[in-house]
Amino acid sequence: MQPQLRYIELKTGHAHNGPAWIARVEFSKSGKTVYFNGKALKGNAHGLCSDIETREIYWISGLKKNASNRHMF
């Protein structure tokens, strides 16, 4: 699968204002694992995903045209 741009936000230890990135990610063949910044995030490749090693929770979504990417609860 070709790399795609996604919005990624760290949720563990943060309310709704954790660090966030817009980055190019790669997907596994099944599409259930996202590879980002040396991390493997397991989930359904959108919504909540968890880091396989650290169990940190991330929010992953597509980019919005109006640039309001931050996930609000």
HUGIRA-V185257 format. One record per pair of residues at least 12 apart in sequence whose C-alpha atoms are under 10 Angstrom apart, sorted by the first residue. I is the first residue (numbers start at 1). GAP is how many residues later the second one is. Records with the same first field share a line. If there is no record, write none. Layout:
# HUGIRA-V185257
I=GAP + GAP
This chain:
# HUGIRA-V185257
1=25 + 26 + 27 + 28 + 29 + 30
2=22 + 23 + 24 + 25
3=20 + 21 + 22 + 23 + 24 + 31 + 32
4=19 + 20 + 21 + 22 + 23 + 58
5=17 + 18 + 19 + 20 + 21 + 56 + 57 + 58
6=15 + 16 + 17 + 18 + 19 + 20 + 30 + 39 + 40 + 54 + 55 + 56 + 57 + 58 + 63
7=13 + 14 + 15 + 16 + 17 + 18 + 39 + 51 + 52 + 53 + 54 + 55 + 56 + 57 + 62 + 63 + 64
8=12 + 13 + 14 + 15 + 16 + 17 + 28 + 38 + 39 + 40 + 41 + 50 + 51 + 52 + 53 + 54 + 55 + 61 + 62 + 63
9=12 + 13 + 39 + 48 + 49 + 50 + 51 + 52 + 60 + 61 + 62
10=38 + 39 + 40 + 46 + 47 + 48 + 49 + 50
11=37 + 38 + 39 + 45 + 46 + 47 + 48 + 60
12=38 + 43 + 44 + 45 + 46 + 47
13=43 + 44
15=57 + 58
16=54 + 55 + 56 + 57
17=53 + 54 + 55
18=40 + 52
19=39
20=38 + 39 + 40 + 49 + 50
21=39 + 48 + 49
22=38 + 39 + 40 + 41 + 47
23=13 + 14
24=12 + 13
25=12
26=14 + 19
27=13 + 14 + 18
28=12 + 14 + 17
30=14 + 15
31=12 + 13 + 14 + 15
32=12 + 13 + 14 + 17
33=12 + 13 + 16 + 17 + 18 + 19
34=12 + 15 + 16 + 17 + 26
35=16
36=15
39=12 + 13 + 14 + 15
40=12 + 13 + 14
41=12 + 13 + 14 + 15 + 16 + 17 + 18 + 19
42=13 + 15 + 16
43=14 + 15 + 16 + 17
44=16
45=14 + 15 + 16 + 17
46=12 + 13 + 14 + 15 + 16
47=12 + 13 + 14 + 15 + 24
48=12 + 13
59=12
